[in-house]
């Protein structure tokens, strides 16, 4: 009986670790402004062509020049660890200290700024395509945070078109991703089992659509012309603020205070779900660090408290209001939560941001943990969104999932 309990415990531990591996580890409350990008300079979860450079930058606001180390791990399509050893997917080695760091200069909030580029003299390159996770550890070998990225081989030709939903219930709210996959130089054997796709809206892995099978094929071309299965709510354009000038109020910033740090109070926002769609240029939830007063914004940009206010009169039914965007990889936590000020009947919250230009929106976090992006901002088929389609392939007998193609399209070219 005792042996059975031990076996059961080992099994649960194994599957618990396997489930943990699928998720990124969120940074602690002293790690801010994680910029993770490649050649596209789009922060988030980079998608790199083989041979392209990967770059990570982040700030430690304790500012004590702590030692950080990095490792890289290879994963399958479903983010379970692949069977490959490090020598099979990596040229060189990892578990190396990040030596490129600087302390902030002439700022009220001190911080240490770290930068890592791959390839480098130690990690000379990644040999195979697929899903990867970069993990950052401290000197005690404790995992501080992790971020996902993808490397693809330009083998498949992926054609992507964005259409309005054919379902009349969602024709004004959803955008449908239709696409085809063609591989002139590679025969895709048994594609229903060996080919898998991932569809992203605005580089957000958390809302990605997956496990979509081809409807049919024409020769060596796989066709995906679904409606509901590949549809996303259109959402609305992101709101924004720009505090690159610490001392100047703008069309976004109502007034500024200086206490221990600068405090930027934004003008109150209102729910837009019942209003007509209005085009407003955005960068689809992204952000850019910049400062008018700095020669090197990475170490001279100031940190300030940005105060958000939302007028909302809809019942939340136990849900929470959060600000949402790529500034923290589309996560919701205590730093993004707004609370009701009963004196003003306005929801308020404040979060620390490094100077720059930021997109954000208000979302409803339901009691079950799910996110309703359109609850306050609405959903409109006209909204400008960027879509990416990733194509994975595991040939019979292979030990890992290759990422063989990437296609993209923008909803500004939406058709009926």
Number of C-alpha atoms within 10 A of each C-alpha: 5 6 8 9 10 10 11 11 11 12 12 11 12 12 11 11 12 14 12 13 15 16 15 14 16 16 16 10 10 11 18 21 22 20 24 22 21 22 13 9 13 19 22 27 20 21 24 21 19 17 15 15 15 20 18 17 18 19 25 21 19 14 16 11 15 13 14 20 20 20 16 20 18 28 22 20 23 13 19 17 18 18 13 15 10 16 11 12 18 19 16 15 15 16 16 14 16 16 12 11 18 16 20 22 18 12 14 14 18 20 26 21 22 23 17 18 16 17 17 12 10 13 18 15 19 23 14 20 24 28 26 22 22 16 19 23 19 15 11 9 12 11 17 17 17 18 22 24 19 19 25 23 19 15 16 23 17 22 16 19 19 23 19 23 25 16 11 9 9 18 16 17 22 26 31 27 30 18 21 21 24 21 17 12 9 11 12 19 14 10 18 15 12 15 23 22 21 17 26 21 22 21 25 18 16 13 14 16 17 16 14 16 18 20 11 14 14 9 7 16 19 22 18 20 17 18 18 15 15 20 21 23 20 25 25 27 26 22 20 19 19 21 26 21 17 22 14 12 16 14 9 17 19 14 14 17 14 12 6 9 15 19 21 26 19 21 17 16 17 15 17 17 16 11 9 9 18 12 11 12 11 17 20 22 25 23 25 20 18 22 22 14 13 16 11 13 19 25 21 21 27 29 23 23 20 21 20 24 20 22 16 17 10 9 7 14 8 10 17 17 26 27 22 24 25 24 22 20 23 18 15 19 11 9 14 19 22 22 15 16 12 8 6 9 12 20 20 19 22 20 16 17 19 26 26 21 18 24 22 23 19 26 22 22 20 15 12 8 11 10 20 17 20 21 20 23 23 21 25 23 25 22 24 24 23 17 21 21 24 22 26 24 22 21 17 11 6 10 12 22 24 23 28 24 24 27 19 19 18 17 21 13 11 18 12 10
